[in-house]
Each structure stands twice: as structure tokens, then as C-alpha cells.
């Protein structure tokens, strides 16, 4: 080995290091081209190249040299090596790049923006993915670590140059690899690559609508079916290790994101996703809170799933959570608030999108047992309205700090006010009150009057209901014009009934 390679990398010798890296790469490629069928003729140059690649890991401790390394073509040479014919050369190159491109290092560079512009031209993410897909992970520890380094590099690149997600979202081979890798554990102990695969898929889905469509489509990926199969084993048992807990958390996150697409919601309903969610909630497995959130997303603006949910006898399980039967969340905790929010959102979807026999079954649940579930809804209104007002008061007291944040986000006063309310819990208040307004307007002789009596007895201010539902309507999108007209009419009827009842003079 050349003496210069024995010296620690510094500003005085980095040019020699880069030139030698390029020389060894070119020598190896020439040896391979000249003697394609005689590995003995190029094995020596390959070993030299491998050793020299690994030396550049030390550069991560000297970020001040990054601009020089970039200008000398060092990153370009490493990116070229990612296309090497031998995966055993590609893996150490991926590992070195994953260390060099640590976001914590990159974002602390001088002129980070200029550095990243230059780096983007190299398309390292594409080359890394090509390398990842060639690694035979079952071959041994080196290959397993190669996949690990590939995931780390991909995650780093997404963080420092988020636009790369667009390419990943259209790469069916990558998406398929991640889904397949999530399905199987390859180690006796904690399989970090399995978890990492699920995390990266989450990141891609969060950043791309196109990925949501591709992963959700039946052909060629059928990601919804694959992920339901992963969580289906927890119908009969809880996750038993940290690996399983983290995997399940990520799979549920992926599924929730997929439910933002209507076709995916329908696919979920078609392949027994609703049945699985109902069972997990009913049996109160550790995963029931995640299943509840997934159910919320699966029913949102999806009449087909709402009706199917009722047909599948899902009402019993959702109303049992409403009544806090067998739940594990601590009263007054954020976890309880999230659980209540998901339950109320499910009820809002059912009241909004069911009709005929299915709606009658929903309404009957509020009537049975002396209207206990209707009373529970009124209690939730009271509870979260009080909490929202208290939090909003606290936010108002910290107005100066909030104003600085909103100024940074370029938000106007109206947007600031709405976000203040939302942070204080406006969302759950809106949903609760929309449910009550819809229930008042159903075709049931006793329910409207019973609701007004409960509101009166619990000391509910009708103005709060009006304010919450009005806020909801005001911030609906233009696409929701029909919903706005319907709810406005329901609210008007409710307010007229409250006024005429004489309970709220």
C-alpha cells in the first residue's frame, strides 16, 4: 500500500487520497475489462480498492474537509463505485457514505445548501437502492450489515434531500423489497433491518401520494394485504418482544397512511381489514388502540366501509370503548384523549354515512339502556369543552411566544386563532358536537327530546355547540360543499329545537 495511505486524512493529503481512490477504481475496472474470465488477474486490485474505500470513513470526523472532498470529486468517485460489479465492494462504499452523510454533520456545514445542490446531481439514492436490491442478506453478517448500512444511507438522504422520496415512491422494486422484508425476521434476536424496512416505508408513504397509491394497489404489490397478514397473528396473542412491538407500531402507521386513499379504504374493507380491526378492539389486545385509530381512518368519508362495519356487528365493540369497558388508558391522560377522539370520529363517520337499516342500528345503540351512550356523549362534550377552554386560556397567556412561532410560519391572525383552538382540543369538541347535532335530527321520536334534556341537566351552553360546529364548517375545504350544506341545515334545526324547548332561556 502507498505510504500516503498510512497518514491520517488532512487538508494537505486529501487530494492524494482522492486521486489514489480514483486510480485504484480505474485500475480495477481496466483489469476486469481486460481479463473478464480470469478473477486472479483483478483480485489484487479489488482488494486494494476495498481497503482504500474504507479509509474514507475517517473523513466523517473532519467535516471541514467535505467541501474540498466534493470539489476534488471524492463523492463522485464513491458514487461511481456504487455501480461496481462486485457487491462486496459496493457494501463498504455504502457504509462509508452512510457515515459521511450523517444529517447532523451535513446540516452543520458551512454553505450546506450549496453542498447539497452539488450532491443531488450524483443521484446517490438511486445507486444505493440498486445496490441494496442486489445484496443477498442471507449470505452472512457482512451482507446483513450491508442492508443495514443501505437503510441508514437512504434514511440520511431522505432527511438531507427530501425530494429523493419522489424517486423512491415510483420504485416498485424498492417498495416491494421493503414490504417483503417487513414480513420475515432473519435473526434469532432483534432484527433491526426488519424494523428499519418498516420505518423507511412509513417515511416514503408519509412523503408521497404516489407511493400510497402504488403500495395500496392489488397489483403488483398488494401492500394492504401483506400488512394485514403481519398484524393478523396478534389476534390471539400480544407482541412478545421489542422488535414485534416496534414492527406492529410501524405497520399500523403505514396502514393508517394508506387509508387516506379511497380505493385503499375499499380494498381494506374487501379483504377483511374491518373484521381484523373489530376483533383486535373487541379482545382488547395490546394493539387495540392502534386498531381503533386504523378503524377511524378506514371509515372516514367512506360510506361503503361504514355500512359494512355495522353489518359486521362492529357497533358493540366501538360502543364498549366509548363506555370505557376494558380499556387500559389512564383517565385524564393524552392517551385517553386520543382514544376518545378516535371513538368519536368513528361515531361521526357512522352517523354521517349510514342510512336505512344501518343508521337505525346506530341510533338504537344510543337509545338502549336508558340512553346511557347518549349521556356519555354529552359528558364528553362537557369534559373536552372545559379542557379546551382551560388550555386556550393558558395559550392566550403565552401569546407572545406563540406569536413568534406563527410569524415564522407566516400565519395570519385568523389562522393563528384557529390553530390555538385546535391545539387546545377543538377537533374532538367539533366531532362530539357534530355527532350530537346529527343525532338530534334522526328519525326517532324520543331521541331529540332526550338529548335536549341531557344537555340541560348537564348545564351545557348551547353557544359552545354552535361555536364548535360553526368552526368545523368554516374550515371545510371547497370540495366539501355538500357536507357544509347538510350540516348547516342540521345545526339550524338543532338550534331551533333547543330554543323552542324552553330549556335554554
RAZI-V196269 format. One record per residue. N is the residue number from 0. NEAR is the number of other ideal C-beta (glycine too) atoms within 12 Angstrom. Layout:
n->[N;N]
near->[NEAR;NEAR]
//
This chain:
n->[0;1;2;3;4;5;6;7;8;9;10;11;12;13;14;15;16;17;18;19;20;21;22;23;24;25;26;27;28;29;30;31;32;33;34;35;36;37;38;39;40;41;42;43;44;45;46;47;48;49;50;51;52;53;54;55;56;57;58;59;60;61;62;63;64;65;66;67;68;69;70;71;72;73;74;75;76;77;78;79;80;81;82;83;84;85;86;87;88;89;90;91;92;93;94;95;96;97;98;99;100;101;102;103;104;105;106;107;108;109;110;111;112;113;114;115;116;117;118;119;120;121;122;123;124;125;126;127;128;129;130;131;132;133;134;135;136;137;138;139;140;141;142;143;144;145;146;147;148;149;150;151;152;153;154;155;156;157;158;159;160;161;162;163;164;165;166;167;168;169;170;171;172;173;174;175;176;177;178;179;180;181;182;183;184;185;186;187;188;189;190;191;192;193;194;195;196;197;198;199;200;201;202;203;204;205;206;207;208;209;210;211;212;213;214;215;216;217;218;219;220;221;222;223;224;225;226;227;228;229;230;231;232;233;234;235;236;237;238;239;240;241;242;243;244;245;246;247;248;249;250;251;252;253;254;255;256;257;258;259;260;261;262;263;264;265;266;267;268;269;270;271;272;273;274;275;276;277;278;279;280;281;282;283;284;285;286;287;288;289;290;291;292;293;294;295;296;297;298;299;300;301;302;303;304;305;306;307;308;309;310;311;312;313;314;315;316;317;318;319;320;321;322;323;324;325;326;327;328;329;330;331;332;333;334;335;336;337;338;339;340;341;342;343;344;345;346;347;348;349;350;351;352;353;354;355;356;357;358;359;360;361;362;363;364;365;366;367;368;369;370;371;372;373;374;375;376;377;378;379;380;381;382;383;384;385;386;387;388;389;390;391;392;393;394;395;396;397;398;399;400;401;402;403;404;405;406;407;408;409;410;411;412;413;414;415;416;417;418;419;420;421;422;423;424;425;426;427;428;429;430;431;432;433;434;435;436;437;438;439;440;441;442;443;444;445;446;447;448;449;450;451;452;453;454;455;456;457;458;459;460;461;462;463;464;465;466;467;468;469;470;471;472;473;474;475;476;477;478;479;480;481;482;483;484;485;486;487;488;489;490;491;492;493;494;495;496;497;498;499;500;501;502;503;504]
near->[17;18;9;22;27;15;18;17;34;19;19;13;26;32;21;24;37;32;21;32;41;26;22;33;37;20;23;34;26;17;25;26;16;14;18;13;10;12;17;12;18;28;19;19;29;31;22;26;41;31;24;39;42;27;34;38;25;24;37;25;17;23;28;19;31;35;25;26;37;33;19;28;22;39;38;25;33;46;36;27;42;40;26;32;22;28;30;28;38;39;38;34;42;47;36;38;44;39;29;41;46;26;24;16;24;31;20;15;28;15;18;23;15;16;29;29;15;26;34;25;16;30;23;39;41;27;31;45;38;26;40;39;27;28;32;17;33;16;17;16;15;23;25;25;25;35;43;33;36;44;39;31;42;43;32;35;40;33;26;33;33;23;20;36;32;20;31;38;31;21;31;26;21;36;39;26;34;44;40;27;37;40;28;21;25;28;20;8;11;19;28;25;36;37;32;36;43;41;29;45;49;36;30;43;40;25;24;31;21;22;38;35;26;34;46;39;24;20;13;16;33;27;43;41;28;33;42;39;24;35;42;27;22;30;26;14;17;21;24;15;19;16;27;27;22;25;39;38;29;35;44;39;28;43;50;34;34;45;38;26;31;23;22;41;38;27;35;40;34;23;26;22;41;39;28;40;46;36;28;38;41;28;21;24;28;23;37;37;33;35;43;41;33;43;49;41;35;48;44;30;27;34;25;25;39;39;27;31;39;37;22;29;19;41;36;24;34;42;33;25;41;36;25;22;20;17;26;20;23;13;14;12;15;17;19;24;28;24;35;42;31;38;42;40;35;44;45;38;39;44;42;35;29;34;20;17;13;29;29;21;29;41;36;25;37;39;26;19;14;13;28;22;38;43;28;32;44;34;28;37;40;27;26;34;35;22;27;33;24;16;25;28;16;18;27;20;13;18;19;12;15;25;20;13;19;24;16;11;13;9;18;13;14;14;19;24;24;23;24;31;31;23;22;31;33;34;30;38;42;39;37;44;47;40;45;51;42;40;44;42;29;34;15;23;10;21;32;32;23;30;40;33;24;33;38;20;18;27;17;34;21;32;17;30;37;27;24;38;40;27;30;35;27;21;23;22;13;9;9;18;13;15;25;22;14;23;35;25;20;31;32;21;22;33;28;20;28;31;17;15;22;12;22;24;9]
//
